[in-house]
Amino acid sequence: MSIRYGILALLHEEPRYGYQLRASFEERTGAVWPLNVGQVYTTLNRLERDGLVRKEGDDGGGHVLYSLTDAGAAETRQWFASAVERGAPLRNELAIKLAMAVSTAGVDVTAVIHAQRESSLQELQDYTQERKDVAANQRAADTAKLLVLDSLIFHAEAEARWLDLCEARMVQLGNGAGNGLSGAVRAQGPAAP
């Protein structure tokens, strides 16, 4: 849904064609979520079908311009005014991996946690450095990118804290503090310091 509403938000400013929409979307989100131009045009076709955008002719260079209809403008305003509904949580591959690891005999869960923590901390460092670089020469147009980077930084920090909790639970379980502990986890013993 974010692509749909991202396109509507961009068209709320001015008419644009597909490649302009893709470039503006990527610029505003720091190119963290690159768009395929085919995806943009597919979304535009659906928005047109739903009466939210209309074709405005071309720009003189053969590019079809799209603009918002009144219904599209109303939907965009409603999107900005409403909270994002989370619904069912997205599948989290890392949570699934750890859930499988703790219940599979012979898996060194602590090693899995350590490998992921190393990756998560590297990601955190990379995002933090990128944020510092952008902020050092900040332009008004960089505010959107900084918001996205802040979100990614907080997510990486939360993941690192969660991995610390996972490791602490493995240590606790390895010390016999857990009841009903599976043989797979018992066999691992305490985590290395």
C-alpha positions in Angstrom: 0.0 0.0 0.0 2.9 2.4 0.6 3.7 2.6 -3.1 0.0 3.4 -3.9 -0.1 6.2 -1.4 3.4 7.4 -2.1 2.4 7.9 -5.7 -0.8 9.7 -4.7 1.2 12.0 -2.4 3.7 12.9 -5.1 0.8 13.6 -7.6 -0.8 15.7 -4.9 2.0 18.2 -5.5 2.0 18.3 -9.3 1.3 16.1 -12.4 4.1 13.7 -13.2 4.9 10.7 -15.4 6.1 7.3 -14.3 9.9 7.8 -14.3 9.5 11.1 -12.4 7.4 9.4 -9.8 9.9 6.6 -9.4 12.8 9.1 -9.1 10.9 11.3 -6.6 9.8 8.3 -4.5 13.4 7.0 -4.3 14.8 10.4 -3.5 12.4 11.0 -0.7 12.9 7.6 0.9 16.6 7.7 0.5 16.5 4.9 -2.2 16.1 2.4 0.6 13.1 0.8 -1.2 13.9 1.1 -4.9 10.9 0.9 -7.3 10.7 -0.8 -10.6 9.2 1.6 -13.2 6.9 -1.2 -14.3 5.6 -1.3 -10.7 4.9 2.4 -10.9 3.0 2.1 -14.1 1.0 -0.9 -12.9 0.1 1.1 -9.8 -0.9 4.1 -12.0 -3.2 1.9 -14.1 -4.9 0.6 -10.9 -5.2 4.2 -9.5 -6.7 5.3 -12.9 -9.1 2.3 -12.8 -10.2 3.3 -9.3 -10.8 6.9 -10.3 -8.0 8.4 -8.2 -5.8 9.6 -11.0 -6.3 10.6 -14.6 -4.1 11.0 -17.7 -3.3 14.7 -18.4 -1.9 14.3 -21.9 1.9 14.3 -22.4 4.8 16.6 -21.4 5.8 17.2 -25.0 8.5 14.5 -24.8 6.1 11.6 -25.2 5.6 11.0 -21.5 2.1 10.6 -20.3 1.4 12.9 -17.3 -0.9 11.8 -14.5 -2.7 14.0 -12.0 -5.0 13.4 -9.1 -8.7 13.5 -9.4 -10.8 15.0 -6.6 -11.3 11.5 -5.2 -7.5 10.9 -5.3 -6.8 14.1 -3.4 -9.4 13.2 -0.8 -7.9 9.7 -0.4 -4.4 11.3 0.0 -5.6 13.7 2.7 -7.3 10.7 4.5 -4.1 8.7 4.3 -2.1 11.5 5.9 -4.7 12.0 8.6 -5.0 8.3 9.6 -2.6 6.2 11.6 -1.0 3.3 9.8 -2.9 0.1 10.7 -0.5 -2.7 11.5 -2.8 -5.7 11.2 -1.2 -9.1 11.5 2.6 -8.8 12.0 4.7 -9.4 9.0 6.8 -12.6 9.0 10.1 -12.0 10.6 12.7 -14.3 9.1 15.1 -13.8 12.1 12.4 -14.6 14.7 11.4 -17.7 12.7 15.0 -18.8 12.4 15.6 -18.5 16.1 12.4 -20.2 16.9 13.4 -23.1 14.7 17.0 -23.1 16.1 16.0 -23.4 19.7 13.9 -26.5 18.9 16.3 -28.2 16.5 18.8 -30.6 18.0 22.5 -29.9 17.2 22.0 -26.2 16.4 24.3 -23.8 18.3 21.7 -21.1 19.0 24.3 -18.8 20.6 26.4 -18.9 17.4 23.2 -18.0 15.4 22.6 -15.1 17.7 26.2 -13.9 17.6 26.3 -14.0 13.8 23.1 -12.0 13.5 24.2 -9.5 16.2 27.4 -8.9 14.2 25.4 -8.3 11.1 22.8 -6.1 12.9 25.5 -4.0 14.5 27.3 -3.5 11.2 24.0 -2.4 9.6 23.5 0.0 12.6 27.0 1.5 12.0 26.4 1.9 8.3 23.0 3.6 8.7 24.4 5.8 11.5 27.4 6.9 9.3 25.1 7.5 6.3 22.9 9.7 8.6 25.9 11.7 9.8 27.0 12.2 6.2 23.6 13.4 5.1 23.1 15.6 8.2 26.6 17.2 7.8 25.5 18.8 4.5 21.8 18.8 5.1 19.5 20.4 2.5 15.7 20.9 3.0 15.2 17.9 0.6 17.2 15.7 2.9 14.7 15.7 5.7 12.7 12.8 4.2 15.8 10.7 3.8 16.9 11.5 7.4 13.5 10.3 8.7 13.9 7.0 6.8 17.4 6.6 8.1 16.3 7.3 11.7 13.7 4.6 11.3 16.3 2.1 10.1 18.6 3.0 12.9 15.9 2.5 15.5 15.0 -0.8 14.0 18.6 -2.0 14.0 19.0 -0.9 17.6 15.8 -2.7 18.6 17.0 -5.9 16.8 20.3 -5.8 18.7 18.6 -5.4 22.0 16.2 -8.3 21.2 19.2 -10.4 20.3 20.7 -9.6 23.7 17.5 -10.8 25.3 17.5 -14.0 23.3 21.1 -14.7 24.4 20.2 -14.0 28.0 17.3 -16.5 27.7 19.7 -19.1 26.3 22.0 -18.6 29.2 19.1 -18.9 31.7 17.9 -22.0 30.0 21.4 -23.5 29.9 21.7 -23.0 33.6 18.6 -25.1 34.2 16.4 -22.2 35.2 13.7 -23.1 32.7 11.0 -25.7 33.2 9.9 -28.0 30.4 13.1 -27.3 28.5 13.5 -29.3 25.3 16.4 -31.7 24.9 17.7 -29.6 22.0 18.2 -26.5 24.2 19.4 -28.5 27.3 22.1 -30.2 25.2 23.6 -26.8 24.3 24.6 -25.8 27.8 25.3 -22.2 28.8 26.4 -19.7 26.3 30.0 -18.7 26.0 30.8 -15.3 27.6 
